[in-house]
């Protein structure tokens, strides 16, 4: 599944990656590197923490945004772009949480001939984003959608750039290497940070929390990487209506392999994975296993399938009681 997903993403998005990078390049030369956040941040305290906020179903089911908004948490907030507006609506704002970051990596757009048109713009098109934008730091991949980035910029969000790594293993002929050389040709002579993404923004946020912001204790909320057992089958088959529903015998062994049921003993729940979530969750778990020993990953979603080696699972309220900075 991993090999198939990588090929599908590469074939489907490569042209958009290249075109987006070309449109973004002048802004990349003139704006900040995400490396500056490492040099300027003050999260080196051994107890420093970050909360990664995705838009998975547990976020609403467990009322985690309300709990966070009403807490005295003083640590770092790293928000997926798709969850930004809901966070601000719930009172999770940079006014209450000054160390507030939003991350975007998506290259998808609805017209490769007219890149500024994008459904991703909706993540930044809101009065609350414009109200708080000046206090939000945005980390964007160099191949992310230019239309969404431009709207974030106009909302006052300070832009910090990084490379999303997807073909660096191909050496000098890789697009990652060529893009890095082009970026270094002007302002960023030492280059931009390069980050694995695991194919999704939630995993990218996890990397940013410890690689860029140097936070030690990283909690995940709204990152389930699986469907609830009672979610509609059509929703699961289409990965939330993002993809066409595949033709598959729902009673056969192939269906069970592609859409397995996983029991999470930590939270006593059963989830269904689709092939995309299999890819995402396998990558994140592998990255967590291979992360430095000082990185402590905590699943506080109270659901989903992120559990196993080097992953602590706890209620979100318990995390907030233990980690305050």
C-alpha positions as CSV (number, residue, x, y, z in Angstrom):
1,X,0.0,0.0,0.0
2,X,2.8,2.4,0.9
3,X,4.5,1.9,-2.5
4,X,1.2,2.3,-4.4
5,X,0.2,5.5,-2.4
6,X,3.6,7.1,-3.1
7,X,3.3,6.4,-6.8
8,X,-0.3,7.7,-6.9
9,X,0.6,10.9,-5.0
10,X,3.7,11.4,-7.2
11,X,1.8,10.9,-10.5
12,X,-1.2,13.0,-9.4
13,X,0.6,15.9,-7.8
14,X,4.1,16.2,-9.3
15,X,3.0,18.8,-12.0
16,X,1.3,20.9,-9.3
17,X,4.4,20.7,-7.0
18,X,6.6,22.1,-9.8
19,X,4.1,24.8,-10.9
20,X,3.4,25.8,-7.3
21,X,7.1,26.1,-6.5
22,X,7.6,28.3,-9.6
23,X,4.8,30.6,-8.5
24,X,6.0,30.7,-4.9
25,X,9.7,31.1,-5.6
26,X,9.9,34.9,-5.6
27,X,8.0,35.0,-2.2
28,X,10.3,32.3,-0.9
29,X,13.3,34.4,-1.7
30,X,11.9,37.4,0.0
31,X,10.2,35.9,3.1
32,X,11.4,34.0,6.2
33,X,12.9,30.5,6.5
34,X,11.3,28.2,9.1
35,X,14.9,27.9,10.4
36,X,14.4,31.3,12.0
37,X,11.8,29.8,14.3
38,X,14.4,27.4,15.6
39,X,17.0,30.2,16.2
40,X,14.5,32.5,17.9
41,X,12.2,30.2,19.8
42,X,12.5,29.6,23.5
43,X,11.1,26.1,23.9
44,X,14.3,24.5,25.0
45,X,13.0,23.8,28.5
46,X,13.1,20.1,29.2
47,X,9.4,20.1,30.0
48,X,8.4,22.2,26.9
49,X,5.3,20.8,25.1
50,X,3.2,21.3,22.0
51,X,-0.3,20.3,21.1
52,X,-0.9,19.2,17.5
53,X,-4.4,19.9,16.4
54,X,-5.9,18.0,13.4
55,X,-9.5,17.9,12.2
56,X,-10.3,14.3,12.9
57,X,-13.7,13.3,14.4
58,X,-12.4,13.0,18.0
59,X,-11.9,16.7,18.1
60,X,-15.6,17.4,18.2
61,X,-16.6,14.1,19.8
62,X,-14.4,14.7,22.9
63,X,-15.0,18.5,22.9
64,X,-11.2,19.0,23.0
65,X,-11.2,22.6,21.6
66,X,-13.5,23.8,24.4
67,X,-11.4,22.0,27.0
68,X,-8.2,23.6,25.6
69,X,-9.8,27.1,25.3
70,X,-10.8,26.9,29.0
71,X,-7.4,25.6,30.2
72,X,-4.4,27.4,31.6
73,X,-2.0,25.7,29.0
74,X,1.1,27.9,28.3
75,X,2.7,25.7,25.7
76,X,2.9,25.7,21.9
77,X,-0.1,25.2,19.6
78,X,0.6,23.7,16.1
79,X,-2.6,23.7,14.1
80,X,-3.3,21.9,10.8
81,X,-4.6,24.4,8.3
82,X,-7.9,22.6,8.0
83,X,-8.6,23.0,11.8
84,X,-7.5,26.7,12.0
85,X,-10.9,28.3,11.7
86,X,-12.6,25.9,14.1
87,X,-9.8,26.5,16.6
88,X,-10.3,30.3,16.5
89,X,-14.1,29.9,16.7
90,X,-13.7,27.8,19.9
91,X,-11.5,30.4,21.6
92,X,-8.2,28.7,20.9
93,X,-6.6,31.9,19.6
94,X,-3.1,33.4,19.7
95,X,-4.4,36.0,22.1
96,X,-4.8,33.2,24.7
97,X,-2.0,31.0,23.4
98,X,0.8,33.3,22.1
99,X,2.9,30.4,20.7
100,X,0.5,29.7,17.9
101,X,1.5,28.1,14.6
102,X,-0.5,26.9,11.5
103,X,0.9,24.5,9.0
104,X,0.0,23.9,5.3
105,X,1.5,21.6,2.8
106,X,-1.3,20.8,0.3
107,X,-0.6,21.4,-3.4
108,X,-4.1,20.5,-4.6
109,X,-5.8,23.1,-6.7
110,X,-8.8,23.0,-9.0
111,X,-7.0,24.4,-12.0
112,X,-3.4,23.8,-12.8
113,X,-3.7,26.5,-15.5
114,X,-4.8,29.0,-12.9
115,X,-3.1,28.2,-9.7
116,X,-4.5,31.0,-7.4
117,X,-8.0,29.3,-7.6
118,X,-8.1,26.8,-4.9
119,X,-10.5,25.1,-2.5
120,X,-7.7,25.3,0.1
121,X,-8.2,29.1,0.3
122,X,-11.2,28.3,2.5
123,X,-8.9,27.4,5.3
124,X,-7.8,31.1,5.6
125,X,-10.9,32.9,4.3
126,X,-12.6,33.9,7.5
127,X,-13.0,37.1,9.6
128,X,-11.3,35.4,12.6
129,X,-8.2,34.6,10.6
130,X,-8.0,38.3,9.5
131,X,-8.6,39.3,13.2
132,X,-5.8,37.2,14.6
133,X,-3.6,36.7,11.6
134,X,-0.9,39.2,12.7
135,X,-0.3,37.0,15.8
136,X,-0.1,33.7,13.9
137,X,3.1,32.2,12.4
138,X,2.4,30.1,9.3
139,X,4.7,27.3,8.1
140,X,4.3,26.5,4.5
141,X,5.8,24.0,2.1
142,X,7.5,25.5,-0.9
143,X,5.1,23.5,-3.1
144,X,2.0,24.4,-1.2
145,X,-0.9,26.1,-3.0
146,X,-0.1,29.7,-3.9
147,X,-3.7,30.9,-3.6
148,X,-4.0,29.6,0.0
149,X,-0.6,31.1,1.0
150,X,-1.5,34.5,-0.6
151,X,-4.8,34.7,1.4
152,X,-2.9,33.7,4.6
153,X,-0.4,36.5,3.8
154,X,-3.1,39.1,3.2
155,X,-4.7,38.0,6.5
156,X,-1.5,39.1,8.3
157,X,0.0,35.6,8.9
158,X,3.8,35.7,8.9
159,X,5.0,33.2,6.4
160,X,7.9,30.8,7.1
161,X,9.0,28.4,4.4
162,X,10.3,24.8,4.4
163,X,10.9,22.0,1.9
164,X,8.5,19.0,1.9
165,X,10.7,16.0,1.2
166,X,9.3,13.5,-1.3
167,X,12.0,12.5,-3.8
168,X,15.3,13.6,-2.2
169,X,16.4,9.9,-2.3
170,X,16.9,10.4,-6.1
171,X,20.0,12.5,-5.5
172,X,21.0,15.4,-7.8
173,X,18.3,14.7,-10.4
174,X,15.5,14.9,-7.7
175,X,13.1,17.9,-7.7
176,X,13.9,18.4,-4.0
177,X,17.5,18.9,-4.8
178,X,16.9,21.2,-7.8
179,X,14.4,23.3,-5.7
180,X,16.9,23.5,-2.8
181,X,19.6,24.8,-5.2
182,X,17.2,27.5,-6.6
183,X,16.2,28.6,-3.1
184,X,19.8,29.0,-2.1
185,X,20.6,31.1,-5.1
186,X,19.5,34.3,-3.4
187,X,18.5,35.1,0.1
188,X,18.5,31.7,1.9
189,X,22.2,30.8,1.3
190,X,22.0,28.1,4.0
191,X,18.9,26.6,2.5
192,X,15.5,25.9,4.1
193,X,14.7,23.1,6.5
194,X,13.6,19.9,4.8
195,X,10.8,17.9,6.5
196,X,9.2,14.6,6.0
197,X,5.4,14.9,5.7
198,X,4.1,11.3,5.8
199,X,1.7,12.5,3.1
200,X,-0.4,14.7,5.4
201,X,-0.3,17.9,7.3
202,X,-0.8,16.3,10.8
203,X,2.4,14.3,10.5
204,X,4.2,17.4,9.2
205,X,3.0,19.3,12.3
206,X,4.5,16.6,14.5
207,X,7.8,17.0,12.8
208,X,7.7,20.7,13.1
209,X,7.0,20.6,16.8
210,X,10.2,18.8,17.7
211,X,12.5,19.5,14.7
212,X,11.8,23.2,14.3
213,X,10.2,24.3,17.6
214,X,12.3,21.9,19.7
215,X,9.3,20.9,21.9
216,X,9.9,17.7,23.9
217,X,6.4,16.6,24.8
218,X,4.0,16.4,21.9
219,X,0.3,15.7,22.2
220,X,-2.0,14.8,19.4
221,X,-5.7,15.8,19.3
222,X,-7.9,15.5,16.2
223,X,-5.4,13.1,14.6
224,X,-7.3,9.8,14.4
225,X,-6.0,8.2,11.2
226,X,-9.0,6.0,11.2
227,X,-12.8,6.1,10.9
228,X,-15.2,5.4,13.7
229,X,-16.8,2.0,13.5
230,X,-20.3,3.6,13.1
231,X,-19.3,6.0,10.3
232,X,-21.2,5.6,7.0
233,X,-19.6,3.1,4.7
234,X,-19.8,5.4,1.7
235,X,-17.8,8.0,3.7
236,X,-15.1,5.5,4.6
237,X,-14.9,4.1,1.0
238,X,-14.5,7.6,-0.4
239,X,-12.1,8.9,2.3
240,X,-14.5,11.6,3.3
241,X,-15.7,12.2,-0.3
242,X,-12.2,13.3,-1.4
243,X,-11.9,10.4,-3.8
244,X,-14.3,8.4,-6.0
245,X,-15.8,5.4,-4.3
246,X,-13.9,2.3,-5.4
247,X,-15.7,-0.8,-6.8
248,X,-14.9,-3.6,-4.3
249,X,-16.7,-6.7,-3.0
250,X,-17.6,-5.6,0.5
251,X,-17.9,-9.3,1.6
252,X,-14.6,-10.5,0.2
253,X,-11.1,-10.9,1.7
254,X,-9.8,-7.9,-0.4
255,X,-12.2,-5.6,1.3
256,X,-11.0,-6.8,4.8
257,X,-7.4,-6.2,3.8
258,X,-8.0,-2.7,2.3
259,X,-10.4,-1.7,5.1
260,X,-9.3,-3.5,8.2
261,X,-10.9,-3.0,11.7
262,X,-8.3,-2.1,14.3
263,X,-9.0,-2.4,18.0
264,X,-7.2,0.3,20.1
265,X,-6.8,-1.2,23.6
266,X,-5.6,2.1,25.1
267,X,-8.9,3.8,24.5
268,X,-11.1,0.7,24.2
269,X,-12.4,1.6,20.7
270,X,-12.4,0.0,17.3
271,X,-11.7,1.9,14.1
272,X,-11.8,1.2,10.4
273,X,-8.9,2.1,8.2
274,X,-9.0,2.9,4.5
275,X,-5.8,2.5,2.4
276,X,-5.0,6.2,2.8
277,X,-5.2,6.0,6.6
278,X,-3.1,2.8,6.5
279,X,-0.4,4.7,4.7
280,X,-0.6,7.7,7.0
281,X,-0.7,5.8,10.3
282,X,2.1,3.4,9.3
283,X,4.4,6.2,8.4
284,X,3.7,8.3,11.5
285,X,4.2,5.2,13.8
286,X,7.5,4.5,12.0
287,X,8.7,8.1,12.4
288,X,7.8,8.1,16.1
289,X,9.8,4.9,16.6
290,X,12.8,6.4,14.9
291,X,12.6,9.9,16.5
292,X,15.2,11.0,19.1
293,X,14.8,9.5,22.6
294,X,14.1,13.0,24.0
295,X,10.9,13.2,21.9
296,X,7.8,12.1,23.9
297,X,4.7,11.6,21.7
298,X,1.4,11.5,23.5
299,X,-1.9,10.4,21.8
300,X,-4.5,12.5,23.6
301,X,-7.2,12.0,20.9
302,X,-9.0,9.5,23.1
303,X,-9.7,7.5,19.9
304,X,-8.1,6.5,16.6
305,X,-5.4,4.0,16.0
306,X,-2.2,5.9,16.9
307,X,-0.8,3.6,19.6
308,X,2.2,1.3,20.1
309,X,5.9,1.6,20.5
310,X,7.0,5.0,22.0
311,X,3.5,6.3,22.0
312,X,1.8,7.2,25.3
313,X,-2.0,7.4,25.4
314,X,-3.9,9.5,27.8
315,X,-7.0,11.6,28.2
316,X,-6.5,15.2,27.0
317,X,-7.4,16.6,30.4
318,X,-4.7,14.5,32.0
319,X,-2.2,15.9,29.5
320,X,-3.2,19.4,30.3
321,X,-2.8,18.8,34.0
322,X,0.7,17.3,33.6
323,X,2.1,19.6,30.9
324,X,1.6,23.3,31.4
325,X,4.4,24.9,29.4
